[in-house]
Amino acid sequence: MAPYLIRRFGQAVLLLLVVSMIGFAILHLAPGGPMAQYAIGSNMSQEDLDRIAQQLGLDRPLPVQYAEWLWRMLGGDWGTSFRDGQPVLHVIGSHLGATLQLMLTATLLAIFLGCWIGILGAIRRYSVFDYLATIGAMVALSIPTFWFGLVTIFVFSVELGWLPAGNRETVGDGSLLDMLHHLIAPAMVLALVETAIWSRFMRSSMLDVVNQDYIRTARAKGLPRFKVLTRHALRNALLPMITVAGLQMPTLLGGALVTETVFTWPGMGRLFLDSISYRDYPVVMGILMFSAAMVLIGNLLADMLYAVADPRIRLG
């Protein structure tokens, strides 16, 4: 496994380098920039603007700026926010907990509901429940996340008053119950697409397993149906879902960005959009690299766990 890990690590480093180059170029070549925040609606002279650009390092050629940024990042210095002067790592760290809380809750909810729906759909193939689950999954995959979030706020917050319309906690409260109350709506919205994906993959995996010869042999031996499904079929059907879990990281990150914006959730997704609006290049690049690294690590862990779960697979 060591050669495989070394090869994957080299590929990950190369891919992160490419992502950083493309992201850095797009940010700096886009219209506007950090200096536009100072130039619009201010009485600053051109000399003042030039001095600020020099302090921010924006007066150098783009390749030089990228080389300096990359060298500092490799040394552990992710830069300083243009917006508030805080270190980028501190800014990201202050929002990371909220994003992880939302993503973990939505993932657990999606796995539980998706696997349950998928298993029942496979067991009751072509039944009314299976058709309804299929239609529901297609609808869930077709609904834009921001639209479903707005509908959730309108129904459960505005009309019924059951759930808060946004934020992570009530000002002045901050209790565990209050945080859970605020977490329900965004987690439900973020888990919608994930539940649909998990249910479809679980149904397909379960159908592949229940038609295998060893399942028919177990039934022919007179084993109870519940025991055949749980001990033999379900255990093997869950193996491909390990790969699915790793591949869902980009979907989760993209969904979290939209969900956090709709529900004003103070996580990395909302920070990313705010940083783009303020042209806070160091923070945007920090979030971009952190997210890319999370996706690569998630895929690598999925491959390793799949090899551990299935001894027939050899990584090399």
RARAJO-V144403 format. One record per pair of residues at least 12 apart in sequence whose ideal C-beta (glycine too) atoms are under 10 Angstrom apart, sorted by the first residue. I is the first residue (numbers start at 1). J is the second residue. If there is no record, write none. Layout:
I:J, I:J
This chain:
1:304, 1:307, 1:308, 1:314, 1:315, 1:316, 2:315, 2:316, 3:315, 3:316, 4:300, 4:303, 4:304, 4:307, 4:314, 4:315, 4:316, 5:300, 5:303, 5:304, 5:315, 7:315, 7:316, 8:296, 8:299, 8:300, 8:303, 8:304, 8:315, 9:296, 9:300, 11:296, 11:300, 12:292, 12:293, 12:295, 12:296, 12:297, 12:299, 12:300, 13:296, 15:292, 15:293, 15:295, 15:296, 16:288, 16:289, 16:292, 16:293, 16:296, 17:70, 18:292, 19:285, 19:288, 19:289, 19:291, 19:292, 19:293, 19:295, 19:296, 20:66, 20:69, 20:70, 20:73, 20:285, 20:288, 20:289, 20:292, 21:63, 21:66, 21:70, 22:288, 23:281, 23:284, 23:285, 23:287, 23:288, 23:289, 23:292, 24:62, 24:63, 24:65, 24:66, 24:69, 24:70, 24:281, 24:284, 24:285, 24:288, 25:62, 25:63, 25:66, 26:284, 26:288, 27:276, 27:279, 27:280, 27:281, 27:284, 27:285, 27:288, 28:58, 28:62, 28:65, 28:66, 28:279, 28:281, 29:62, 30:276, 30:279, 32:279, 33:53, 33:56, 33:58, 33:82, 33:279, 33:281, 34:52, 34:53, 34:56, 34:58, 34:82, 34:83, 34:278, 34:279, 34:280, 34:281, 34:282, 35:49, 35:50, 35:52, 35:53, 35:56, 35:58, 35:59, 35:82, 35:279, 36:279, 37:52, 37:82, 37:83, 37:277, 37:278, 37:279, 37:280, 38:52, 38:53, 38:56, 39:52, 52:82, 56:80, 56:82, 56:281, 56:282, 57:69, 57:79, 57:281, 57:282, 58:82, 58:281, 65:281, 66:285, 69:281, 69:282, 69:285, 70:285, 72:282, 73:88, 73:282, 73:285, 73:286, 73:289, 76:89, 77:89, 77:282, 78:90, 78:91, 78:92, 78:282, 78:283, 78:285, 78:286, 78:289, 78:290, 79:91, 79:280, 79:281, 79:282, 79:283, 79:285, 79:286, 80:280, 80:282, 80:283, 81:275, 81:278, 81:280, 81:281, 81:282, 81:283, 81:286, 82:275, 82:278, 82:279, 82:280, 82:281, 82:282, 82:283, 82:284, 83:274, 83:275, 83:277, 83:278, 83:279, 83:280, 83:282, 83:283, 84:278, 84:280, 84:283, 86:282, 86:283, 87:282, 87:286, 88:275, 88:280, 88:281, 88:282, 88:283, 88:284, 88:285, 88:286, 88:287, 88:289, 88:290, 89:286, 89:290, 91:268, 91:271, 91:275, 91:280, 91:282, 91:283, 91:286, 91:287, 92:268, 92:271, 92:272, 92:275, 92:283, 92:286, 92:287, 92:289, 92:290, 93:268, 94:266, 94:268, 94:271, 95:260, 95:265, 95:266, 95:267, 95:268, 95:269, 95:270, 95:271, 95:272, 95:274, 95:283, 95:287, 96:267, 96:268, 96:271, 96:287, 96:290, 97:168, 97:266, 97:267, 97:268, 98:168, 98:169, 98:179, 98:183, 98:186, 98:256, 98:260, 98:265, 98:266, 98:267, 98:268, 98:269, 98:270, 98:271, 99:252, 99:253, 99:256, 99:257, 99:259, 99:260, 99:265, 99:266, 99:267, 99:268, 99:269, 99:270, 99:271, 99:272, 99:287, 99:291, 100:256, 100:267, 100:268, 101:168, 101:179, 101:183, 101:186, 101:187, 101:265, 101:267, 102:168, 102:183, 102:186, 102:187, 102:189, 102:190, 102:191, 102:252, 102:255, 102:256, 102:259, 102:260, 102:263, 102:265, 102:267, 102:268, 102:269, 103:187, 103:190, 103:191, 103:194, 103:249, 103:252, 103:253, 103:255, 103:256, 103:259, 103:267, 103:268, 103:269, 103:294, 104:187, 104:252, 105:180, 105:183, 105:184, 105:186, 105:187, 105:188, 105:190, 105:191, 106:183, 106:186, 106:187, 106:188, 106:189, 106:190, 106:191, 106:192, 106:193, 106:194, 106:195, 106:252, 106:255, 106:256, 106:259, 107:187, 107:190, 107:191, 107:194, 107:198, 107:245, 107:248, 107:249, 107:252, 108:187, 108:191, 109:184, 109:187, 109:188, 109:190, 109:191, 109:192, 109:194, 109:195, 110:187, 110:190, 110:191, 110:192, 110:193, 110:194, 110:195, 110:196, 110:197, 110:198, 110:199, 110:245, 110:248, 110:252, 111:191, 111:194, 111:195, 111:198, 111:202, 111:241, 111:244, 111:245, 111:248, 112:191, 112:195, 112:198, 113:191, 113:192, 113:194, 113:195, 113:196, 113:198, 113:199, 114:137, 114:191, 114:194, 114:195, 114:196, 114:197, 114:198, 114:199, 114:200, 114:201, 114:202, 114:203, 114:241, 114:244, 115:195, 115:198, 115:199, 115:201, 115:202, 115:203, 115:205, 115:206, 115:234, 115:237, 115:238, 115:241, 116:195, 116:198, 116:199, 116:202, 117:129, 117:130, 117:132, 117:133, 117:134, 117:136, 117:137, 117:195, 117:196, 117:198, 117:199, 117:200, 117:202, 117:203, 118:130, 118:133, 118:137, 118:195, 118:197, 118:198, 118:199, 118:200, 118:201, 118:202, 118:203, 118:204, 118:205, 118:206, 118:207, 118:237, 118:241, 119:199, 119:202, 119:203, 119:205, 119:206, 119:229, 119:230, 119:233, 119:234, 119:237, 119:238, 120:133, 120:199, 120:202, 120:203, 120:206, 121:133, 121:134, 121:137, 121:199, 121:200, 121:202, 121:203, 121:204, 121:206, 121:207, 122:202, 122:203, 122:204, 122:205, 122:206, 122:207, 122:208, 122:209, 122:210, 122:229, 122:233, 122:237, 123:203, 123:206, 123:207, 123:210, 123:225, 123:229, 123:233, 125:203, 125:206, 125:207, 125:210, 130:203, 133:196, 133:199, 133:200, 133:203, 134:196, 134:199, 134:200, 134:203, 136:195, 136:196, 136:199, 137:193, 137:195, 137:196, 137:197, 137:198, 137:199, 137:200, 137:203, 138:196, 138:200, 139:192, 139:196, 140:191, 140:192, 140:193, 140:194, 140:195, 140:196, 140:197, 140:199, 141:192, 141:193, 141:196, 141:197, 141:200, 142:193, 142:196, 143:189, 143:192, 143:193, 143:196, 144:193, 144:258, 145:189, 145:190, 145:192, 145:193, 145:254, 145:255, 145:256, 145:257, 145:258, 145:259, 145:261, 145:262, 146:189, 146:258, 146:259, 146:261, 146:262, 147:189, 147:258, 147:262, 148:188, 148:189, 148:190, 148:192, 148:193, 148:258, 148:259, 148:262, 149:166, 149:185, 149:186, 149:188, 149:189, 149:190, 149:192, 149:255, 149:258, 149:259, 149:260, 149:261, 149:262, 149:263, 150:189, 150:262, 150:263, 151:189, 152:165, 152:184, 152:185, 152:186, 152:188, 152:189, 152:192, 152:259, 152:262, 152:263, 153:165, 153:166, 153:185, 153:186, 153:189, 153:262, 153:263, 155:185, 156:184, 156:185, 156:188, 157:185, 157:263, 162:181, 162:184, 162:185, 163:181, 163:182, 163:183, 163:184, 163:185, 163:186, 163:188, 163:263, 164:178, 164:181, 164:182, 164:183, 164:184, 164:185, 164:186, 164:263, 165:182, 165:185, 165:262, 165:263, 165:264, 166:182, 166:185, 166:186, 166:260, 166:261, 166:262, 166:263, 166:264, 166:265, 166:266, 167:182, 167:186, 167:263, 167:264, 167:265, 167:266, 168:182, 168:183, 168:186, 168:260, 168:263, 168:264, 168:265, 168:266, 168:267, 169:181, 169:182, 169:183, 169:266, 170:182, 182:263, 182:265, 183:263, 183:265, 185:259, 185:262, 185:263, 185:265, 186:255, 186:256, 186:259, 186:260, 186:262, 186:263, 186:264, 186:265, 186:267, 187:259, 187:263, 187:265, 188:259, 189:255, 189:258, 189:259, 189:262, 189:263, 190:251, 190:252, 190:255, 190:256, 190:258, 190:259, 190:260, 190:263, 190:265, 190:269, 191:252, 191:255, 191:259, 192:255, 192:259, 193:248, 193:251, 193:252, 193:254, 193:255, 194:244, 194:245, 194:248, 194:251, 194:252, 194:255, 197:244, 197:247, 197:248, 197:251, 198:241, 198:244, 198:245, 198:248, 200:244, 201:237, 201:240, 201:241, 201:243, 201:244, 201:245, 201:247, 201:248, 202:234, 202:237, 202:238, 202:240, 202:241, 202:244, 203:237, 204:237, 204:240, 205:233, 205:234, 205:236, 205:237, 205:238, 205:239, 205:240, 205:241, 205:244, 206:229, 206:233, 206:234, 206:236, 206:237, 206:238, 207:233, 207:237, 208:233, 208:236, 208:237, 208:240, 209:229, 209:232, 209:233, 209:234, 209:235, 209:236, 209:237, 209:238, 209:239, 209:240, 210:228, 210:229, 210:232, 210:233, 210:234, 210:236, 210:237, 211:233, 212:232, 212:233, 212:236, 214:228, 214:232, 214:233, 214:236, 215:228, 215:229, 215:232, 215:233, 215:236, 216:228, 217:232, 218:231, 218:232, 218:233, 219:232, 235:309, 236:309, 236:310, 238:309, 239:305, 239:306, 239:309, 239:310, 239:313, 240:306, 240:310, 241:302, 241:306, 242:301, 242:302, 242:303, 242:304, 242:305, 242:306, 242:307, 242:308, 242:309, 242:310, 243:299, 243:302, 243:303, 243:305, 243:306, 244:302, 245:298, 245:301, 245:302, 245:305, 245:306, 246:295, 246:296, 246:297, 246:298, 246:299, 246:300, 246:301, 246:302, 246:303, 246:304, 246:305, 246:306, 247:295, 247:298, 247:299, 247:302, 248:298, 248:302, 249:291, 249:294, 249:295, 249:296, 249:297, 249:298, 249:299, 249:301, 249:302, 250:291, 250:292, 250:294, 250:295, 250:298, 250:299, 252:294, 252:295, 252:298, 253:268, 253:269, 253:272, 253:287, 253:290, 253:291, 253:292, 253:294, 253:295, 253:298, 254:269, 254:291, 255:269, 256:268, 256:269, 256:270, 256:272, 256:291, 257:269, 257:270, 257:271, 257:272, 257:273, 257:287, 257:291, 258:270, 258:273, 260:272, 260:273, 261:273, 261:274, 268:283, 268:286, 268:287, 268:290, 268:291, 269:287, 269:291, 271:283, 271:284, 271:286, 271:287, 272:284, 272:286, 272:287, 272:288, 272:291, 275:287, 303:315
